[in-house]
């Protein structure tokens, strides 16, 4: 077992994410026990001073609170709470709203991210506890752990894995797993 990674209840309790040495800002590696997987990060890399729209992935230790799944497209993770997503499910990224960085149902005039997407990137959407409690307006919203493009293109600030890697990893995760971005 790698130093700093523990298993709780038979699952992996911590995932380590870092930029790929010598890579572009959005190219990362995710270490989960014995697995080392390429991942996509925000187009501007990793930051300790996150703000809405900066295109960076926030550094720190973030708990995976729950996972949204597209019914029939991904298996339910064993150790993490899962919810099925519906076409009207959204995530508020409107920094002027009291619903900022919260799930909501559409339609709505508020700025938002659709959780039901045709491109399949949100077939699995893990909600990280970044800027949830307390919530600071403008500090960044919709920081997710989700499916990446096959070419691992940059995200807007999320951590993303190819679908096949996400499918390998999800069943191995312990409840309360932390994603440590450094």
Secondary structure, 3 states (H helix, E strand, C coil): CCCCCCEECCEEEEEEEEECCCCCCCEEEEEECCEEEEEECECCCEECCCCCCCCCEECEEEEEEEEEECCCCCCCCCCCCEEECCCCEEEECCCCCCCCCCEEECCCCCCEEECCCCCCCCCEEEEECCCCCCCCCCCCCCCEEEECCCCCCCECCCEEECHHHHHHHHCCEEEEEEEEEC
